[in-house]
């Protein structure tokens, strides 16, 4: 079975066939960097990092581009309020962004272009649109003639007649039609700006991604992705600009993730229910947050609540426990010979179910169900009187490869206990062997006070930092 992607543009699942065999070009709209990211911002980062990982798992060479919008009204307002230069503010929040998403297990893109580094490209792009009659200058501003582009509304399935109902000309705008949108803005006094054929100014939001995507991925890319909130007008406007400029399709496949609700209410500034990643990851293991996000299909809404996050933590712990118990058993395994192949075939079934789920529009929820089955199978295998080394290793390899697709490392922490703590753990084991349970409990409590949690299992005593 080939990978199937739900294409927002066509409203149906389609076989994934990249333009160049074995290679994938992929663009994901990144953040506007004037603040820390919230959990809603983090969802597309996690989702499309996982899509990229799975495509690579399936053998594709992926060129992944995700931008930073570092020129914007909100950025300028925030910089003015804080008394900072725009570049200082954006550098600081780009660094904070990387801290957050790295903690969530996300890899950096191959390219993270910044708007401020592509101003000349943006001006040249707009000039072509003006020359073709798709854009016009008005008192230093440049607008896109929306009605000139025949396909406008095709991504969001809206006609221009429907769009006109909610369109209007805001105070200060000098455009021909309410549907037209800005490509270049005249600079206000003491505002960051660049020179252009239309005077000093800066780019509008929508033109930025069209230019950066084309610069790094060419006229047509395989996948363009982002949050559902970007479908209109941002992505719709990107299509209008890019296809008017090049005469070619902007992207073959459009992917959009669903919203995040907070305790069954839509996350919004008016409700003041934003959950900031840099705060929540102090309270919840980032691996759990990622697992929670991926436990729901990316196109469906996610409800964020303490109860559901706790359920995700328990689910991840089931997988980690099975994996670590296999690890501990491996140290004392014996060869069972012919029984190995039978168990490996059972493991292969779990892996195949994972691939089948992920091939179906990257269904991580069903993929996780396959990993739960692998964990159950591992627990059953550990009940065997004798276990084979090659089967145990095959379990570990399968756990690691499938969880790596999800961006969750499950190997034991590499940090070592210091000699005093190691000695206490050994002393506790000796006390238990001598049935001195009072001393064993005392040592457990001492270690807990030092942040070392012990767990006695059939495979021996496990420890972790609490």
ZAMARGU-4260 file (C-alpha; in steps of 0.2 Angstrom, whole numbers, plus 5000, padded with zeros to 4 digits):
<rodrens>
0) 5000/5000/5000 | 5006/5017/4996 | 5005/5032/5008 | 4989/5041/5007 | 4987/5059/5011
5) 4971/5069/5014 | 4973/5084/5002 | 4964/5099/5008 | 4964/5106/4991 | 4954/5091/4984
10) 4945/5086/5000 | 4950/5068/4998 | 4964/5056/5001 | 4976/5053/4987 | 4991/5042/4984
15) 5007/5051/4988 | 5017/5053/4972 | 5031/5066/4974 | 5037/5075/4959 | 5054/5067/4960
20) 5055/5049/4964 | 5062/5046/4981 | 5063/5064/4986 | 5050/5075/4995 | 5050/5094/4996
25) 5040/5100/5011 | 5036/5118/5018 | 5028/5121/5035 | 5023/5139/5040 | 5033/5144/5055
30) 5029/5156/5070 | 5029/5175/5070 | 5042/5177/5083 | 5036/5190/5096 | 5032/5179/5110
35) 5034/5161/5117 | 5024/5148/5108 | 5008/5140/5116 | 5002/5122/5114 | 4992/5127/5099
40) 5008/5133/5090 | 5017/5117/5095 | 5004/5105/5088 | 5009/5108/5069 | 5027/5108/5074
45) 5025/5090/5082 | 5013/5084/5069 | 5023/5088/5054 | 5040/5084/5062 | 5032/5066/5063
50) 5026/5067/5045 | 5044/5071/5040 | 5051/5057/5051 | 5039/5044/5044 | 5043/5049/5026
55) 5061/5047/5030 | 5057/5030/5039 | 5049/5025/5022 | 5065/5029/5013 | 5061/5046/5006
60) 5075/5060/5006 | 5065/5075/5013 | 5070/5093/5011 | 5060/5101/5025 | 5058/5120/5026
65) 5050/5130/5040 | 5051/5149/5041 | 5052/5163/5054 | 5041/5178/5052 | 5053/5191/5059
70) 5044/5207/5051 | 5026/5210/5057 | 5015/5223/5065 | 5014/5212/5081 | 5033/5211/5082
75) 5035/5230/5079 | 5022/5233/5093 | 5031/5221/5105 | 5048/5228/5102 | 5042/5246/5105
80) 5033/5241/5121 | 5049/5233/5127 | 5061/5246/5121 | 5070/5234/5110 | 5076/5233/5093
85) 5066/5222/5082 | 5081/5210/5078 | 5085/5209/5097 | 5067/5203/5100 | 5065/5191/5086
90) 5082/5183/5090 | 5077/5181/5108 | 5061/5172/5103 | 5068/5162/5090 | 5080/5155/5103
95) 5066/5152/5115 | 5056/5143/5101 | 5071/5131/5098 | 5072/5127/5116 | 5053/5123/5117
100) 5052/5112/5101 | 5069/5103/5104 | 5062/5098/5122 | 5047/5092/5113 | 5058/5080/5102
105) 5057/5090/5086 | 5071/5091/5074 | 5077/5107/5066 | 5071/5110/5048 | 5084/5109/5034
110) 5081/5127/5031 | 5074/5140/5043 | 5072/5156/5032 | 5069/5173/5039 | 5058/5186/5031
115) 5071/5199/5034 | 5084/5189/5024 | 5073/5189/5009 | 5067/5207/5006 | 5076/5209/4989
120) 5067/5192/4983 | 5050/5199/4990 | 5052/5215/4980 | 5057/5206/4964 | 5042/5194/4966
125) 5030/5209/4969 | 5037/5218/4954 | 5032/5203/4943 | 5015/5203/4950 | 5013/5221/4946
130) 5020/5219/4928 | 5007/5205/4925 | 4993/5215/4931 | 4989/5205/4947 | 4995/5219/4958
135) 4995/5238/4959 | 5003/5252/4969 | 4992/5264/4978 | 5000/5279/4987 | 5016/5268/4992
140) 5006/5252/4996 | 5005/5238/4984 | 4989/5227/4984 | 4985/5210/4975 | 4970/5210/4964
145) 4961/5195/4971 | 4947/5194/4957 | 4960/5194/4944 | 4965/5176/4949 | 4952/5164/4943
150) 4956/5151/4956 | 4954/5161/4972 | 4945/5152/4985 | 4949/5134/4979 | 4958/5129/4994
155) 4945/5135/5007 | 4931/5130/4995 | 4924/5148/4995 | 4918/5158/4980 | 4923/5176/4978
160) 4904/5180/4980 | 4904/5172/4997 | 4920/5181/5002 | 4914/5198/4997 | 4900/5197/5011
165) 4913/5198/5025 | 4926/5209/5016 | 4928/5227/5019 | 4941/5241/5017 | 4949/5246/5034
170) 4953/5264/5038 | 4969/5269/5030 | 4968/5256/5016 | 4968/5262/4998 | 4964/5247/4988
175) 4952/5245/4973 | 4942/5231/4980 | 4938/5225/4998 | 4945/5207/4993 | 4962/5214/4988
180) 4976/5211/5001 | 4992/5220/5004 | 5009/5214/4997 | 5019/5229/5003 | 5016/5242/5016
185) 5022/5260/5017 | 5033/5262/5032 | 5027/5273/5046 | 5038/5285/5055 | 5052/5277/5065
190) 5047/5260/5059 | 5059/5246/5052 | 5058/5247/5033 | 5067/5244/5017 | 5068/5253/5001
195) 5058/5248/4986 | 5051/5254/4969 | 5036/5260/4979 | 5046/5269/4993 | 5052/5264/5010
200) 5041/5250/5017 | 5040/5232/5022 | 5031/5216/5015 | 5014/5210/5020 | 5012/5194/5028
205) 5006/5183/5014 | 5019/5187/5001 | 5033/5181/5013 | 5029/5162/5012 | 5027/5162/4994
210) 5044/5170/4991 | 5053/5159/5004 | 5045/5143/4998 | 5049/5146/4980 | 5067/5152/4985
215) 5071/5135/4994 | 5059/5122/4985 | 5056/5129/4968 | 5040/5134/4959 | 5030/5118/4965
220) 5033/5109/4981 | 5026/5092/4986 | 5018/5096/5003 | 5013/5113/5010 | 5007/5111/5028
225) 5001/5121/5043 | 4987/5124/5056 | 4969/5124/5050 | 4968/5142/5055 | 4980/5147/5041
230) 4970/5139/5027 | 4961/5156/5024 | 4967/5169/5021 | 4985/5165/5022 | 4987/5149/5012
235) 4973/5155/5000 | 4983/5170/4997 | 4999/5161/4995 | 4991/5151/4981 | 4985/5166/4972
240) 5002/5175/4973 | 5013/5160/4968 | 5002/5153/4954 | 4999/5170/4946 | 5018/5173/4947
245) 5024/5156/4940 | 5009/5149/4931 | 5012/5133/4940 | 5003/5124/4954 | 5011/5130/4971
250) 5009/5113/4980 | 5003/5096/4975 | 4997/5091/4993 | 4990/5103/5006 | 4989/5097/5024
255) 4981/5106/5039 | 4981/5100/5057 | 4965/5103/5068 | 4963/5115/5083 | 4968/5113/5101
260) 4954/5116/5114 | 4957/5119/5132 | 4945/5110/5144 | 4933/5109/5129 | 4934/5127/5126
265) 4943/5135/5110 | 4959/5142/5115 | 4958/5161/5113 | 4965/5177/5120 | 4948/5183/5125
270) 4946/5168/5137 | 4964/5170/5142 | 4966/5151/5142 | 4983/5150/5132 | 4994/5136/5138
275) 5012/5141/5135 | 5025/5127/5131 | 5039/5135/5141 | 5028/5134/5156 | 5019/5117/5154
280) 5035/5108/5151 | 5040/5112/5168 | 5025/5102/5175 | 5023/5089/5162 | 5037/5078/5154
285) 5039/5085/5136 | 5039/5067/5130 | 5021/5065/5137 | 5016/5081/5129 | 5021/5075/5112
290) 5013/5058/5115 | 4997/5066/5120 | 4997/5077/5104 | 5000/5062/5093 | 4987/5051/5102
295) 4974/5060/5091 | 4974/5060/5072 | 4981/5076/5066 | 4966/5082/5057 | 4955/5080/5072
300) 4953/5093/5086 | 4963/5089/5102 | 4956/5093/5120 | 4969/5098/5132 | 4965/5094/5150
305) 4975/5088/5165 | 4965/5071/5165 | 4969/5068/5147 | 4987/5072/5149 | 4988/5060/5164
310) 4980/5046/5153 | 4993/5049/5140 | 5007/5048/5153 | 5000/5031/5159 | 4999/5025/5141
315) 5017/5030/5137 | 5023/5022/5154 | 5015/5006/5148 | 5026/5006/5133 | 5041/5012/5142
320) 5039/4998/5155 | 5038/4985/5143 | 5053/4991/5133 | 5064/4992/5149 | 5058/4975/5156
325) 5064/4968/5139 | 5080/4977/5142 | 5083/4970/5159 | 5079/4952/5154 | 5091/4953/5139
330) 5106/4953/5152 | 5101/4935/5157 | 5093/4928/5141 | 5096/4910/5134 | 5094/4904/5116
335) 5078/4895/5112 | 5082/4891/5094 | 5067/4887/5084 | 5055/4897/5095 | 5063/4914/5089
340) 5056/4914/5072 | 5038/4912/5078 | 5040/4927/5090 | 5048/4938/5077 | 5034/4935/5065
345) 5022/4941/5079 | 5033/4957/5081 | 5032/4959/5062 | 5013/4960/5063 | 5014/4974/5075
350) 5026/4983/5064 | 5016/4980/5049 | 5000/4987/5058 | 5010/5003/5063 | 5015/5005/5044
355) 4997/5002/5038 | 4991/5015/5051 | 5004/5028/5046 | 5002/5025/5027 | 4983/5030/5030
360) 4986/5049/5031 | 4998/5048/5045 | 4986/5040/5058 | 4997/5041/5073 | 4982/5036/5085
365) 4981/5019/5076 | 5000/5019/5075 | 5001/5020/5094 | 4988/5006/5096 | 5000/4995/5086
370) 5014/5000/5098 | 5002/4996/5113 | 5000/4979/5105 | 5019/4977/5104 | 5020/4981/5122
375) 5007/4968/5127 | 5016/4955/5116 | 5032/4959/5125 | 5024/4957/5142 | 5017/4940/5137
380) 5034/4935/5130 | 5042/4939/5147 | 5031/4926/5155 | 5041/4913/5146 | 5053/4902/5157
385) 5066/4905/5144 | 5069/4919/5132 | 5080/4920/5117 | 5092/4934/5115 | 5088/4937/5097
390) 5070/4939/5101 | 5073/4951/5115 | 5084/4962/5103 | 5071/4961/5090 | 5058/4968/5102
395) 5070/4982/5107 | 5074/4986/5089 | 5056/4987/5084 | 5051/4998/5099 | 5065/5010/5096
400) 5062/5012/5077 | 5043/5014/5079 | 5045/5026/5093 | 5058/5036/5084 | 5045/5039/5070
405) 5035/5047/5084 | 5050/5057/5090 | 5050/5049/5107 | 5067/5042/5113 | 5064/5027/5124
410) 5082/5022/5128 | 5087/5022/5146 | 5095/5039/5152 | 5113/5039/5150 | 5117/5048/5166
415) 5126/5037/5179 | 5122/5037/5197 | 5136/5043/5208 | 5145/5030/5219 | 5136/5033/5235
420) 5119/5031/5227 | 5125/5015/5218 | 5131/5009/5235 | 5114/5012/5243 | 5105/5003/5229
425) 5116/4988/5232 | 5114/4989/5251 | 5095/4989/5249 | 5096/4973/5238 | 5107/4965/5251
430) 5095/4970/5264 | 5080/4963/5255 | 5089/4946/5252 | 5092/4946/5271 | 5074/4950/5274
435) 5079/4966/5283 | 5064/4976/5275 | 5065/4990/5288 | 5082/4994/5281 | 5077/4992/5263
440) 5062/5004/5266 | 5074/5017/5274 | 5086/5016/5259 | 5071/5018/5247 | 5065/5034/5257
445) 5083/5041/5257 | 5085/5039/5238 | 5067/5046/5235 | 5073/5062/5245 | 5087/5063/5233
450) 5076/5062/5218 | 5079/5044/5214 | 5064/5033/5212 | 5065/5014/5213 | 5053/5001/5206
455) 5055/4983/5210 | 5050/4972/5195 | 5052/4954/5190 | 5067/4959/5180 | 5075/4967/5194
460) 5076/4984/5203 | 5073/4999/5191 | 5077/5017/5195 | 5073/5034/5187 | 5075/5052/5192
465) 5059/5059/5199
</rodrens>
